[in-house]
Amino acid sequence: MSIRSQLKLRPRADQRPAAPVAAKMVARGVRVSYGAKPALKGIDLDIQENRVLALIGPSGCGKSTFLRCLNRMNDTIEGCRVEGRITLDGEDVYGRTIDPVQLRARVGMVFQKPNPFPKSIYDNVAYGPRIHGLASGRDELDEVVQTSLKRAGLWAEVRERLREPGTSLSGGQQQRLCIARAIAVSPEVILMDEPCSALDPIATAHIEELIDELRANYTIVIVTHNMQQAARVSQRTAFFHLGEMVECDDTEEIFTNPRDERTQGYITGRYG
Amino acid sequence: MTDLIERETAAVPPAPVRAAGPRSHYKGEAFARRLRARHAAERRFRRAGAAAVAVAALMLVLLIGSIAARGASAFWETRIRLEVALDPAEVASGNYTAPLRRALHAQFPQVTDRAGRRVLNDLLSSGAPYELEAMVARDPAMVGTVRTVWVRADDEIDQLAKGHYRRDLPEGERGLSDAKVAAADALAAAGALAQGFNTTLFTAGDSREPEQAGMGGAIVGSLLTLLVTMLLSVPVGIAAAVYLEEFAPKNRWTGLIEVNINNLAAVPSIIFGLLGLAVFLGFFGLPRSAPLVGGLVMALMTLPVIIIAARAALRAVPPSIRDAALAIGASPLQTVLHHVLPLALPGILTGTIIGMARALGETAPLLMIGMVAFIVDIPHGLTDSATVLPVQIYMWADSPERAFTERTSAAILVLLGFLVLLNGVAVILRRIFERRW
């Protein structure tokens, strides 16, 4: 099944023509290097509000590196240097006015491998609101946990077993738990780094539906190796290659009418 | 840009195709021989491993068995029954020796000469009058009456009763006079000699008289020393490990610190004793033989062990947990305290208890700071003079009296018991902390 037929088979909810949407995050001239090795060579990219942006490209092209720049997770990597400017609602993410802790509360992240804390399901979701003081009192916290689990589509499955360890869930449930954990702190942007690569197709379908629903309230950036997935869940797609952003456009444009030969080659499976 | 695509697809050479079927490499006689040789090698290796474990187990059984066989009798002591008449005048003047001797002499009416009576006097422990004094203090109504009391026998009689003297040897080689043997036998025949559990061994401090010597002082000294060691080295060690592993930048200086910590763990313990002598006693003027100084020295000695173990445990925590916590906006300190440290705790505990066990069994550094002294009193504080169990073992092993041989072994058993207890605690704590998730 080709990508194009995929697109036709699954019409997206949002079929309006791409009206100009406010950019939630803006990256300009972002360069990243690990020690002497350059990883990103000047990326300019707008991340639009309440849209899903998919980052695609072959392994080692810098998609994940770019994603981790957006919430400064690269700070934890020894020898990683970030240049350029990234703004969130016009505020410089690497500037003095934003603390990384505050930034990461506003820009949440879901990782490739589900990584729930080895605590109960409840505590996994409640941890973020607790440390940020988002809920005062037991009842409010219960409310936040329930809402987050409902939004992550996990409530029905775990409502009877909130005290069981999060690690006892299946892989797909764990990943939805991680999403619930991320949305429990009410972020504005959610970054997802290949969230389905460790999951089976049914769990993947679950997560994809979830991403589509979450779009109403959050801005989402998703890194994926799976081009069908990019086509299914995203409104905009950016193609990365060897540390450069080759092309960024509406997803339909990218998959049906790519401007760059490299994009064309990648999405038709000629390399990558 | 098409050349890029061409290059990546064209560069793969076709894989050499090996004919499958009866001519396969894996079905020939040569391969079967190789396979047999590989299996034989594995069997040889397994047998060698099992033999090594068996030898180690045998050695352990022999070692513990010989110590236990030698030390078991030390947990019993021999007592002599006496009909004591307590004269109020003697009690008032604090003379408890006379009533005991009168009672003993009464059991041997045929002995009248001074030499014979001295032999009889020597049957009693020199601590027996103090025992009697304690009994009177507990029960003042005893005074003026005749009571049956059991008092401690001399260590030679104790050893004779336990069969540690060879009766078939002539008097000169035996080390115990015929007269004493005869007197002890007479007491035993009259049912006036009995053995009971040796509480003195655990409650008393050291003594020159084996039957009055106990390791109570050494046990308390060990516990006080260990307390100081733990209070200092555990928080400092864990904090150092957390800082080095989670917060410190990885540069030349932290590398240097790491190398030095690893080297410190391998420094002979006596060096730490010399350091303690020079710094704590010489410079700071802390008291000699004190558990405080002993604990300080042991803390220096255990710190590298704890730091290394704690760092290893922290490194073993998957980075995905740190990512998860950081990504929802936990500060680095919250990440460590809420997630990384709890996960590393079982490993840290094990390392800590191994360090504590090493400190409990350590002798050499304590010799340098005066904890090898002969101390009769049980220490009551961190600055009282004290000794510790391994040093007590060392001192008893040096004593010439026959009765100290079994007490040495008994003290070793007690020390081993404490070590087993510590390791048991480590296992239980591991279980508890691992079950939490």
Chai-1 contact restraints between the chains, C-beta under 6 A:
chainA,res_idxA,chainB,res_idxB,connection_type,confidence,min_distance_angstrom,max_distance_angstrom,comment,restraint_id
A,E78,B,K250,contact,1.0,0.0,6.0,A-B,restraint_1
A,V101,B,G329,contact,1.0,0.0,6.0,A-B,restraint_2
A,V101,B,S331,contact,1.0,0.0,6.0,A-B,restraint_3
A,R104,B,A327,contact,1.0,0.0,6.0,A-B,restraint_4
A,R104,B,G329,contact,1.0,0.0,6.0,A-B,restraint_5
A,A105,B,G329,contact,1.0,0.0,6.0,A-B,restraint_6
A,M109,B,A327,contact,1.0,0.0,6.0,A-B,restraint_7
A,N115,B,S320,contact,1.0,0.0,6.0,A-B,restraint_8
A,N115,B,A324,contact,1.0,0.0,6.0,A-B,restraint_9
A,P118,B,W437,contact,1.0,0.0,6.0,A-B,restraint_10
A,G128,B,I328,contact,1.0,0.0,6.0,A-B,restraint_11
A,I131,B,A330,contact,1.0,0.0,6.0,A-B,restraint_12
A,I131,B,Q334,contact,1.0,0.0,6.0,A-B,restraint_13
A,P165,B,W437,contact,1.0,0.0,6.0,A-B,restraint_14
A,V185,B,I328,contact,1.0,0.0,6.0,A-B,restraint_15
A,E261,B,M1,contact,1.0,0.0,6.0,A-B,restraint_16
A,R262,B,M1,contact,1.0,0.0,6.0,A-B,restraint_17
A,G265,B,I5,contact,1.0,0.0,6.0,A-B,restraint_18
A,R270,B,I5,contact,1.0,0.0,6.0,A-B,restraint_19
A,Y271,B,I5,contact,1.0,0.0,6.0,A-B,restraint_20
A,Y271,B,E8,contact,1.0,0.0,6.0,A-B,restraint_21
